[in-house]
Amino acid sequence: MPERDFVFWHLQRLMYNLVIERLVRVPTFDALPRKEFLSMSKSIVLALLVSVILLAACGGGGGASAPAPAGNADNGKAVFSGDGGSAGGMSIDPLPSLAGSAELDGDQQGRLDGLAQMLAERPTMGLALRGRVGPEDRPVVAQQILVERWTSGAGLPDLADASFLARRRIGQALSQRAKGEAAELASEDQVLFDRYVAAVSVPDDRLAGLAKARAERVRQLLVERGVVAARIAVGEPDAEAKPSVVIGFKAG
């Protein structure tokens, strides 16, 4: 199916969710209370803004009715997700995550509050979240695996030219890090430590678990802000990029 047809099919669903459902409930605009009229106006503006983003992304018009792409974790309900742009004046860039962690990077309180407010004002809308991992995650996760190996008694990977004393010093540093303590290494030991990190194979399922944990963490933060958990779907990990959580919109 042409990309622009797929985009316009999503746009039709978005317009239905944000506008039509509300219009059919009132006979005329004159019958609308001021608060309801303003709320409806915001919905229409949001739909128009998103349509502009979609048109710019696909570079053309046209429309067709088509099924949702196979494999969508949101059972075909996803309406829009993106790496940039805005919806109703709110950024829809992915929420950045700390390397090797499910926690968000930097102060994202304002964006989380904005998402929660948007959902509160639009009861027919929901979110679809997908976590991402990136190259920055691998060395951090490899260090976590080294700590786990050392504390479990499995030891360090075999490196032919690593002396007993150097291995011992690195092991002591790993024990400190396992306790959350700072553990500085001499420059020579740091070089050897970096080689150990490079020798660790990071399983794909470990990274997939990290990506999912990131999306679940964002869902938890939104639930803490009053959003009903059922309105937030956590999908399969997104393609590798910067460590983050991709925000998508879906029917609530």
C-alpha positions as CSV (number, residue, x, y, z in Angstrom):
1,M,0.0,0.0,0.0
2,P,1.4,3.5,-0.9
3,E,2.7,5.3,2.2
4,R,0.5,8.4,1.6
5,D,-2.6,6.1,1.5
6,F,-1.6,4.6,4.8
7,V,-1.0,8.0,6.3
8,F,-4.4,9.3,5.2
9,W,-6.2,6.3,6.5
10,H,-4.6,7.1,9.9
11,L,-5.6,10.8,9.5
12,Q,-9.2,9.8,8.9
13,R,-9.3,7.8,12.1
14,L,-7.7,10.7,14.0
15,M,-10.3,13.1,12.8
16,Y,-13.0,10.7,13.8
17,N,-11.6,10.3,17.3
18,L,-10.9,14.0,17.9
19,V,-13.9,15.7,16.1
20,I,-16.8,13.6,14.8
21,E,-17.5,11.7,18.0
22,R,-18.1,15.1,19.7
23,L,-20.0,16.7,16.9
24,V,-22.7,14.1,16.8
25,R,-23.7,14.7,20.4
26,V,-25.0,18.2,19.8
27,P,-27.7,19.5,17.3
28,T,-26.0,22.9,16.6
29,F,-23.0,24.9,17.6
30,D,-25.4,27.4,19.2
31,A,-26.4,24.7,21.7
32,L,-22.9,24.2,22.9
33,P,-21.9,25.6,26.3
34,R,-18.8,27.8,26.1
35,K,-16.5,25.3,27.8
36,E,-17.6,22.5,25.4
37,F,-17.2,24.8,22.4
38,L,-13.6,25.7,23.4
39,S,-12.7,22.1,24.0
40,M,-14.1,21.1,20.6
41,S,-12.2,23.9,19.0
42,K,-9.0,22.6,20.6
43,S,-9.7,19.2,19.2
44,I,-10.2,20.5,15.7
45,V,-7.0,22.6,15.9
46,L,-5.0,19.5,17.1
47,A,-6.4,17.4,14.2
48,L,-5.4,20.1,11.7
49,L,-1.9,20.4,13.1
50,V,-1.3,16.7,13.0
51,S,-2.7,16.6,9.4
52,V,-0.1,19.2,8.4
53,I,2.7,17.1,10.0
54,L,1.5,14.0,8.1
55,L,1.2,15.8,4.8
56,A,4.7,17.2,5.2
57,A,6.0,13.7,6.0
58,C,4.5,12.0,3.0
59,G,4.6,14.9,0.5
60,G,1.2,14.5,-1.1
61,G,-2.5,14.0,-0.9
62,G,-4.9,11.1,-1.5
63,G,-6.8,8.8,0.7
64,A,-7.8,5.2,0.9
65,S,-9.3,2.8,3.4
66,A,-6.8,0.1,4.4
67,P,-6.1,-2.3,7.2
68,A,-3.6,-1.5,9.9
69,P,-0.1,-2.9,9.3
70,A,0.5,-6.4,10.5
71,G,2.3,-6.9,13.8
72,N,1.2,-3.7,15.4
73,A,1.3,-4.3,19.2
74,D,-1.7,-2.0,19.6
75,N,-4.1,-4.3,17.7
76,G,-4.4,-1.8,14.8
77,K,-5.4,1.1,17.0
78,A,-2.3,3.2,16.6
79,V,-3.1,6.5,15.0
80,F,0.1,8.5,14.9
81,S,3.6,8.3,16.2
82,G,6.7,10.3,15.3
83,D,10.2,11.4,15.9
84,G,9.6,15.1,16.1
85,G,7.0,17.7,15.4
86,S,4.1,18.7,17.7
87,A,0.5,18.0,18.5
88,G,-1.5,20.8,19.9
89,G,1.6,22.7,20.7
90,M,3.1,19.8,22.6
91,S,6.4,18.1,21.6
92,I,6.0,14.5,20.4
93,D,9.7,13.9,20.1
94,P,10.7,10.6,21.8
95,L,11.3,10.9,25.5
96,P,15.1,10.4,26.1
97,S,16.3,7.7,28.4
98,L,19.6,7.3,30.4
99,A,22.0,4.9,28.8
100,G,21.5,1.4,30.2
101,S,18.6,2.5,32.4
102,A,14.8,2.6,32.2
103,E,14.8,6.1,33.8
104,L,14.3,9.2,31.7
105,D,17.2,11.5,30.9
106,G,16.9,15.1,32.1
107,D,13.9,16.9,33.4
108,Q,10.9,15.5,31.5
109,Q,8.3,16.5,34.1
110,G,6.7,19.2,31.9
111,R,6.3,16.8,28.9
112,L,4.8,14.1,31.1
113,D,2.4,16.6,32.6
114,G,1.4,17.8,29.1
115,L,0.7,14.3,28.0
116,A,-1.4,13.6,31.1
117,Q,-3.4,16.8,30.5
118,M,-3.9,16.1,26.9
119,L,-5.4,12.6,27.7
120,A,-7.6,14.1,30.4
121,E,-9.1,16.6,27.9
122,R,-9.5,13.9,25.2
123,P,-11.2,10.8,26.6
124,T,-11.3,9.0,23.2
125,M,-7.5,9.2,22.8
126,G,-4.9,6.9,24.2
127,L,-1.1,6.5,23.9
128,A,1.0,3.7,22.3
129,L,4.6,3.6,23.7
130,R,7.6,1.8,22.4
131,G,11.0,1.7,24.0
132,R,14.2,2.1,22.1
133,V,17.8,1.1,22.7
134,G,20.9,2.5,21.1
135,P,24.6,2.1,20.7
136,E,25.1,4.1,24.0
137,D,23.4,1.3,25.9
138,R,25.7,-1.6,25.0
139,P,28.8,-0.6,27.0
140,V,26.7,0.3,30.0
141,V,24.7,-3.0,29.9
142,A,28.0,-4.8,29.4
143,Q,29.3,-3.3,32.6
144,Q,26.1,-4.4,34.4
145,I,26.7,-7.9,33.1
146,L,30.3,-7.8,34.4
147,V,29.1,-6.8,37.8
148,E,26.6,-9.6,37.8
149,R,29.2,-12.1,36.7
150,W,31.6,-11.1,39.4
151,T,29.1,-11.0,42.3
152,S,27.7,-14.4,41.2
153,G,31.1,-16.0,41.3
154,A,31.3,-16.5,37.6
155,G,34.4,-14.3,37.4
156,L,35.7,-12.2,34.5
157,P,36.0,-13.2,30.8
158,D,39.3,-14.7,29.9
159,L,41.9,-12.3,28.6
160,A,45.3,-13.9,27.9
161,D,47.5,-11.0,29.1
162,A,45.5,-10.0,32.2
163,S,47.6,-10.4,35.4
164,F,46.2,-11.9,38.6
165,L,46.7,-8.6,40.5
166,A,45.0,-6.5,37.8
167,R,42.1,-8.9,37.7
168,R,41.8,-8.7,41.4
169,R,41.8,-4.9,41.4
170,I,39.1,-4.8,38.7
171,G,37.1,-7.4,40.7
172,Q,37.3,-5.2,43.8
173,A,36.0,-2.2,41.7
174,L,33.1,-4.3,40.5
175,S,32.2,-5.3,44.0
176,Q,32.1,-1.6,45.0
177,R,29.9,-0.8,42.0
178,A,27.5,-3.6,42.9
179,K,26.9,-1.8,46.2
180,G,26.4,1.5,44.4
181,E,29.7,2.9,45.5
182,A,32.1,4.9,43.3
183,A,35.1,2.9,42.2
184,E,37.9,4.7,40.4
185,L,40.5,2.7,38.5
186,A,44.1,3.6,37.6
187,S,44.6,4.5,33.9
188,E,46.3,1.1,33.2
189,D,43.5,-0.8,34.9
190,Q,40.9,1.3,33.1
191,V,42.3,0.2,29.8
192,L,42.0,-3.4,30.9
193,F,38.5,-2.8,32.2
194,D,37.4,-1.4,28.9
195,R,38.8,-4.5,27.2
196,Y,36.7,-6.6,29.5
197,V,33.6,-4.5,28.7
198,A,34.3,-5.0,24.9
199,A,34.6,-8.8,25.5
200,V,31.1,-9.1,27.0
201,S,28.4,-10.2,24.6
202,V,25.2,-8.4,25.3
203,P,22.2,-10.7,24.5
204,D,19.5,-9.2,22.3
205,D,16.8,-10.2,24.7
206,R,18.6,-8.2,27.4
207,L,18.3,-5.1,25.2
208,A,14.7,-5.9,24.3
209,G,13.9,-6.1,28.0
210,L,15.5,-2.7,28.6
211,A,13.5,-1.2,25.8
212,K,10.3,-2.6,27.2
213,A,11.2,-1.4,30.7
214,R,11.6,2.1,29.4
215,A,8.1,2.2,27.9
216,E,6.6,0.7,31.1
217,R,8.4,3.3,33.1
218,V,6.8,6.1,31.1
219,R,3.4,4.4,31.5
220,Q,4.0,4.2,35.3
221,L,4.9,7.9,35.4
222,L,1.7,8.8,33.5
223,V,-0.5,6.6,35.7
224,E,1.0,8.4,38.7
225,R,-0.4,11.6,37.1
226,G,-3.9,10.2,36.9
227,V,-4.0,8.5,33.5
228,V,-5.9,5.2,33.5
229,A,-3.3,2.4,32.7
230,A,-5.7,0.8,30.1
231,R,-5.4,3.9,27.9
232,I,-1.6,3.4,27.5
233,A,-0.4,0.5,25.4
234,V,3.2,-0.7,25.6
235,G,4.3,-2.2,22.2
236,E,7.3,-4.1,21.0
237,P,10.7,-2.3,21.0
238,D,11.2,0.2,18.2
239,A,14.1,0.1,15.8
240,E,17.5,0.9,17.4
241,A,18.3,4.6,17.6
242,K,18.9,6.9,20.6
243,P,17.9,5.5,23.9
244,S,14.3,6.7,24.3
245,V,10.6,6.0,24.4
246,V,8.6,6.7,21.2
247,I,5.2,8.3,21.7
248,G,2.3,7.3,19.5
249,F,-1.4,8.1,19.6
250,K,-4.2,5.6,19.4
251,A,-7.9,5.3,19.9
252,G,-8.6,5.4,23.7
